[in-house]
Amino acid sequence: MRLQHAAVSPYAALQILSASRSPTPLVVVTRAIGEEAAVHVLRCGAKDYVTKDRLGTLPQVIERVMEERRRAEEQERLARELEAAYSRLKALSARAVAAQERERLAISRELHDQLGQTLTGMVIHLHAAQRAADPASAHRHTTTAMEMAQGAITQVKKLSFSLRPAQLDLLGLMAAVHSAVQRFAEPAGLAFTVTARGTEPKELGEIASAAVRLVQEALTNIVRHAQATHVTVRLRFLPDGRIGLLVVDDGIGFDKAAVLSGQPGEHNVGLHGMLERTELVGGRLQIRARPGRGVAVRAVL
């Protein structure tokens, strides 16, 4: 707050104000001036003016000017925060679309490379059974087709589980997480422990599904890259329906800064996907990793 004392004349005060152009609020104290001079004083940057014969009103004028300044600064701050939030929202929306496209591509590849080939093989063996010259050959092709059909059912169940586990709606989050860990760990010969603290809510929302997907993505990374022997998964049911999640492995770890730097690629798409999925449900995710020290993934959803 500055007081500009125009001891010379109103027009000299105008010259002083024009030269200063200070961002600090200015109040001009001057002798009596006309309406035109008062307008020029305000246009030149002063927030108000007080004539010498009304100095008693100066404290009230200063308080009002400072309050207007505080409101203006608050509005500027809110505008900056709104702009920053809008930028973050645009970036998050772009990442969400990219994450959805990656998931669709993965599902498309699985349908084409696994289920599609299995069904094609079934058709081939069934046609071969129809054209078979003897019953034994027909029976052999039919048996192979039935085995492939059973494999197709298994693949559909696996794909359905990866999208949304049936256990989540039927048995709850703890059962769904345990099943997800078991599906990944047992074929890889990986020992595992799954525990929970707190009371699981009866109604499970979107964050429960996100928690299962985070566990799936974490286990995928562990099986592919960690060379671990044991993994621990801990659930914690927090107040207000929040869910805490911890996934720890005893594998070889990695250089977190090196892996997460740059754009998502084959080497880090899983970790970026976990970060994006957590942000989409308004949660936060922390990754602690060191070469040779294993990895700990902690999320609050």
C-alpha positions in Angstrom: 0.0 0.0 0.0 1.4 3.4 -1.0 0.3 6.9 -0.4 1.1 9.4 -3.1 1.2 12.9 -1.8 0.5 15.5 -4.5 1.9 18.5 -2.8 2.4 20.4 -6.0 -0.7 20.1 -8.1 -3.2 17.5 -9.3 -1.5 17.5 -12.7 1.9 17.0 -11.2 0.4 14.0 -9.4 -0.8 12.6 -12.7 2.8 12.8 -14.0 4.1 11.0 -11.0 1.5 8.2 -11.3 2.1 7.8 -15.0 5.9 7.5 -14.4 5.6 5.0 -11.5 3.0 2.5 -12.8 3.6 0.5 -9.6 1.5 -2.7 -9.1 1.2 -1.7 -5.4 -2.2 -0.1 -4.7 -1.9 3.7 -4.6 -4.0 6.3 -2.8 -3.4 9.9 -3.8 -3.6 12.6 -1.1 -4.0 16.0 -2.8 -5.6 19.4 -2.5 -9.1 19.9 -3.9 -9.4 18.9 -7.5 -12.1 18.9 -10.1 -14.0 16.0 -11.5 -11.8 15.8 -14.7 -8.6 15.7 -12.7 -10.0 13.1 -10.3 -10.9 10.9 -13.3 -7.4 11.2 -14.7 -5.9 10.3 -11.3 -7.9 7.1 -11.2 -7.1 6.3 -14.9 -3.4 6.8 -14.2 -3.4 3.9 -11.7 -4.5 5.3 -8.3 -7.1 3.3 -6.5 -8.6 6.3 -4.8 -7.8 9.9 -3.8 -8.3 11.9 -0.6 -8.3 15.7 -0.5 -6.4 17.3 2.4 -9.6 18.7 3.9 -10.9 15.2 4.3 -7.9 13.4 5.8 -10.1 11.9 8.5 -11.5 9.5 5.9 -8.0 8.2 4.9 -8.0 5.1 7.2 -11.4 3.9 5.8 -10.2 4.6 2.2 -7.0 2.6 2.8 -8.9 -0.3 4.4 -11.4 -0.4 1.4 -8.6 -0.3 -1.1 -6.7 -3.1 0.6 -9.8 -5.2 0.8 -10.4 -4.7 -2.9 -6.8 -5.7 -3.5 -7.2 -8.9 -1.4 -10.3 -9.9 -3.4 -8.6 -9.2 -6.7 -5.6 -11.4 -5.6 -7.9 -14.1 -4.5 -9.8 -14.1 -7.8 -6.5 -14.3 -9.6 -5.4 -17.2 -7.5 -8.6 -19.0 -8.1 -8.4 -18.4 -11.8 -4.9 -19.8 -11.9 -6.0 -22.9 -9.9 -9.0 -23.4 -12.2 -6.8 -23.2 -15.3 -4.3 -25.6 -13.8 -7.1 -28.0 -12.8 -8.5 -27.8 -16.3 -5.1 -28.6 -17.8 -4.8 -31.6 -15.5 -8.3 -32.7 -16.4 -7.4 -32.5 -20.1 -4.2 -34.5 -19.6 -6.1 -37.1 -17.5 -8.8 -37.4 -20.1 -6.2 -38.0 -22.8 -4.4 -40.6 -20.7 -7.8 -42.3 -19.9 -8.6 -42.6 -23.6 -5.1 -43.9 -24.3 -5.5 -46.5 -21.5 -8.8 -47.6 -22.8 -7.4 -48.0 -26.3 -4.5 -50.1 -24.9 -7.0 -52.4 -23.0 -9.1 -52.8 -26.1 -6.0 -53.7 -28.2 -5.0 -56.2 -25.5 -8.5 -57.8 -25.5 -8.6 -57.8 -29.3 -5.2 -59.5 -29.5 -6.3 -62.1 -27.0 -9.5 -62.8 -28.8 -7.7 -63.1 -32.1 -4.6 -64.9 -31.1 -6.0 -67.3 -28.5 -9.8 -67.7 -28.7 -10.0 -67.2 -32.4 -7.4 -69.8 -33.2 -9.0 -72.2 -30.8 -12.4 -71.9 -32.4 -10.8 -72.2 -35.8 -9.1 -75.4 -34.8 -12.4 -76.8 -33.5 -14.1 -76.1 -36.8 -11.3 -77.8 -38.7 -11.5 -81.0 -36.5 -15.3 -81.1 -36.7 -15.1 -80.9 -40.5 -12.4 -83.6 -40.4 -14.7 -85.8 -38.3 -17.5 -85.5 -40.9 -15.2 -86.4 -43.7 -13.5 -89.3 -41.8 -13.6 -92.7 -43.6 -13.8 -94.7 -40.4 -15.4 -94.3 -37.0 -12.1 -94.3 -35.1 -10.7 -91.4 -37.0 -14.0 -89.5 -36.6 -14.0 -90.1 -32.9 -10.4 -88.9 -32.6 -11.2 -85.6 -34.4 -14.3 -85.2 -32.3 -12.4 -85.7 -29.1 -9.8 -83.1 -30.1 -12.6 -80.6 -30.9 -14.2 -81.2 -27.5 -10.9 -80.6 -25.8 -10.4 -77.4 -27.7 -13.9 -76.3 -26.8 -13.1 -76.8 -23.1 -10.0 -74.7 -23.7 -12.1 -72.0 -25.3 -14.4 -72.0 -22.3 -11.3 -71.6 -20.0 -10.1 -68.7 -22.2 -13.5 -66.9 -22.0 -13.6 -67.3 -18.2 -10.0 -65.9 -18.0 -10.9 -62.9 -20.2 -14.1 -62.3 -18.3 -12.2 -62.4 -15.0 -9.7 -59.9 -16.3 -12.5 -57.5 -17.2 -14.5 -57.9 -13.9 -14.2 -60.9 -11.6 -17.5 -62.7 -10.9 -16.3 -63.1 -7.3 -16.3 -59.4 -6.8 -20.1 -59.3 -7.0 -20.8 -62.7 -5.5 -18.2 -63.0 -2.7 -16.7 -59.6 -2.2 -13.4 -57.8 -2.8 -11.2 -60.0 -0.6 -12.3 -63.2 -2.4 -11.8 -61.5 -5.8 -8.3 -60.3 -4.9 -7.3 -63.7 -3.5 -8.6 -65.4 -6.7 -6.7 -62.9 -8.9 -3.4 -63.4 -7.0 -3.9 -67.2 -7.2 -4.5 -67.2 -10.9 -1.2 -65.4 -11.6 1.0 -66.8 -8.8 0.3 -70.6 -8.9 1.2 -71.1 -12.6 4.4 -69.1 -12.1 5.4 -71.1 -9.0 5.1 -67.9 -6.9 4.3 -68.2 -3.2 1.8 -65.6 -2.0 0.0 -64.2 1.0 -3.2 -62.2 0.9 -4.5 -60.5 4.1 -7.1 -57.8 4.9 -7.8 -55.4 7.7 -11.0 -53.6 8.6 -14.6 -54.4 7.7 -15.4 -54.9 4.0 -18.4 -52.8 3.0 -21.5 -54.6 1.7 -21.8 -52.3 -1.3 -18.7 -52.2 -3.5 -18.4 -49.4 -6.0 -16.1 -48.6 -8.8 -13.0 -48.4 -6.6 -13.3 -52.1 -5.7 -13.0 -53.0 -9.4 -10.1 -50.7 -9.8 -8.4 -52.4 -6.8 -8.7 -55.8 -8.5 -7.3 -54.4 -11.7 -4.4 -52.9 -9.9 -3.6 -56.2 -8.3 -3.8 -57.9 -11.7 -1.5 -55.4 -13.3 1.0 -55.6 -10.4 1.0 -59.4 -10.5 1.5 -59.3 -14.3 4.6 -57.1 -13.9 5.9 -59.4 -11.1 5.5 -62.6 -13.1 7.0 -61.1 -16.2 9.9 -59.1 -14.8 10.5 -59.5 -11.0 12.0 -63.0 -10.8 10.4 -63.0 -7.3 9.7 -66.0 -5.1 7.0 -64.5 -2.9 4.4 -61.8 -3.1 2.4 -60.2 -0.3 -1.0 -58.5 -1.0 -2.6 -56.5 1.8 -6.1 -54.9 1.7 -7.2 -52.3 4.2 -10.8 -51.1 4.4 -10.7 -47.4 5.4 -13.5 -45.0 6.6 -15.7 -43.4 4.0 -15.5 -46.4 1.7 -11.8 -45.9 0.8 -9.6 -48.9 0.1 -5.9 -49.2 0.9 -3.8 -51.7 -1.2 -0.3 -52.9 -0.8 1.5 -55.3 -3.2 5.1 -56.3 -2.2 7.5 -58.7 -3.9 11.0 -59.9 -3.1 12.2 -59.7 -6.7 15.1 -58.0 -8.4 13.5 -54.6 -8.4 14.3 -51.8 -10.9 15.4 -48.2 -11.3 12.2 -46.3 -10.7 13.4 -43.0 -12.3 14.7 -44.7 -15.4 11.7 -46.9 -15.9 9.0 -44.2 -15.4 10.8 -41.5 -17.3 9.5 -40.7 -20.8 6.4 -41.8 -22.6 4.7 -45.1 -21.9 6.3 -48.0 -23.9 6.8 -51.7 -23.7 9.1 -51.4 -20.8 6.8 -49.3 -18.6 3.2 -49.5 -19.9 2.1 -51.6 -16.9 3.3 -49.1 -14.4 1.8 -46.1 -16.3 -1.4 -48.0 -16.6 -1.5 -48.5 -12.8 -0.9 -44.8 -12.3 -3.6 -43.8 -14.8 -6.2 -46.3 -13.3 -5.6 -44.9 -9.8 -6.0 -41.3 -11.0 -9.2 -42.1 -12.8 -10.9 -43.1 -9.5 -9.4 -40.2 -7.6 -6.8 -42.2 -5.7 -3.1 -41.9 -5.3 -0.4 -44.5 -5.9 3.2 -44.8 -4.7 5.8 -47.1 -6.1 8.9 -47.9 -4.1 11.6 -49.7 -6.0 15.3 -50.3 -5.9 17.5 -52.6 -7.9 17.9 -55.8 -5.9 15.5 -54.7 -3.2 12.1 -55.8 -4.6 9.1 -53.5 -5.3 6.3 -52.2 -3.1 3.2 -50.7 -4.7 0.9 -48.8 -2.3 -2.4 -47.3 -3.4 -5.2 -45.5 -1.6 -8.5 -45.5 -3.6 
